[in-house]
Amino acid sequence: MAPIFSTLLSLSLVSSFALAAVSPAAPNAAPLARRDDEKIPFLDYTAIEEAAEAAVSEDLRRRGLLSDDDAALKKRTPGCGTLRVRKEWRTLTKAQKKSYIAATKCLQTKSDFGISPISNKMYDAFTYIHENNWFAFHATASFPPWHRWFVWLREVTLQEVCGYSGPFPYWNYTMDWQDPFASPIFSTDSEVGFGTHGTVPYQAMTGATGFKVDNGAFANLKVNLPEPHYLTRNFTLWKDTPTSVGGSKPAFGQWMGPEQLKKTLAANSFWDFEKVLDGIGAPQSLGIHNAPHFNNNGDWYGPGWLANTPYFPFASTAPNDPMFFVHHAYVDAVFWKWQQQSGKQWLYGGSTNISDPTQNDAKLTDTLPFSGFGPDVPVALAMKTENFPLCYTYNF
């Protein structure tokens, strides 16, 4: 096996969200949010809480724990009206791309309503929320629904705080699996490109190196968690990984490709879906979710990038990179696609313990934590994108 490929597999086993290093009972190193009872002004807490109650009662009804009459009493929730349609990045017009990127950068100029104790910028609030107790919603059953709600919060914030009115984009990287680095999304265009990994080696902080992103629309972007630094990427492995045995497919790319997507969508149970999605218990696969993270040894990589810093394993920088959200919108699209299969819309189960994938204790009534960015919500509320308050679907 080629050395660099062996290194990759080692990363997937050892550094992938630091599974062996993190105990679910371990204290969270990140400080608590500085907000008390202040509410996010553009979120309708009452309506969300009513929808949550209705979603939980419907789950109890399906399981025979609540009568049809009692469940009907709790169905006081707004409807969606029209559904927003999320679209692949390449299908957006140039004007829509410019508007999306401008709105993303706008978040750096807006208050976070007291969410983060480290920065008062809305852009950084997303990174803070994602790293706060991150091991509760990674490589566990809550991973798909938690990230679905998280990306929805980003979508709503872009709309309500920064005036974005276009479709929320996703990056279908299965279209680029043979050469991810050459994807048009990494264009150096100063208006609509997400940029490459830059040209000059950069030490973002002691123990965390890469290349400062110095091209594209996010050139010289400054982020603040876990400490101030320029947005950092390192696509070296993407470019240098040798071809896989028996073919011309880049080893990284095959985990992002159509065959991996097919395996993911073929999962029978929800927990099987999550395990294939994340490569849990499969040392020869990163999974279609993890592959883009691992392909970039910079902010987007998350905890693995911080392995040699004092912030490891509790910090996770992945949302610092604007690629995180178009990447995770695609992961959500895969989840949505899997749910469209007969009988799978409400399937849920598996482990709530990142250290023990054999547990089977996950329930739709479990709570998804969001560190003050709106109310915490039950898993059941995040299971159907066409229901209030999510109100979106996919062109996929």
GITAPE-V683914 format. One line per field, one symbol per residue. ss: DSSP state (2 for helix, 1 for strand, 0 for the rest). phi: phi as a letter, one per 30 degrees, with the letter a starting at -180 (. if undefined). psi: psi as a letter, one per 30 degrees, with the letter a starting at -180 (. if undefined). A space follows every 10 residues. Layout:
# GITAPE-V683914
ss->???
phi->???
psi->???
This chain:
# GITAPE-V683914
ss->0022222222 2222222200 0000000000 0000000000 0000222222 2222222222 2200000222 2220000000 0001111122 2002222222 2222222220 1000000000 1222222222 2002220000 0022222222 2222222222 2200000011 0022200002 2202220000 0000000000 1111100111 1100000000 0110000011 0110022222 0010000001 2222000222 2222200002 2222222200 0000002222 2222000022 2222220000 0000000222 0022222222 2222222220 0000000000 0000000000 0000001100 0000001122 2200000000 011100
phi->.deddddedd dddccdhhed dccdcddddd ddeddccdcd dccddddddd dddddddddd dddicbdedd dddcdcbdcc iccdcdbded dddddddddd dddddeedcc dchidcdcbc cdededdddd ddidddbbhb ddeddddddd ddededdedd ccidbdddcb cddddcddae ddeddceced cbcdiccibc ebcdaejbbl bddbbidcei dcbbcdaead ebbacededc dddddiacde eddddccedd ddddddddcd ddedddecid ibdcbdiddd eddddbdbee dieedceccd ddcdcbcede dededddddd eddddedddd deicecdalj cccddbdddb bdbdddcccb hjdiddbdee dccbddcdcd hbbbcb
psi->kkeeeeeeee efeefjghef fkkffkkkfk llkflcgklj fgkjeeeeee eeeeeeeeee eeggfkleee eefghikllf clkkjklkef fkleeeeeee eeeeeeffgk kghgekfelg keefeeeeee fjhfffhkhl efeeeefeee eeeeeeeeee eggkgakkll jifffgffie fgkffgkgkf egkflagafk kkjeljfjlb kkjglafgkg kklfkflklk kkljgeeeef klllkglgkk eeeffgaeee eeeeffkele eeeeeeeggk gifgkflfef eeeffjiaef fbeefgfglf fkgfljfefe kffeefefee eeeeeeeeff kkgfegklaa kgjffiffli gklfflkkkg hfilkkllee fgfjfflkge hlakj.
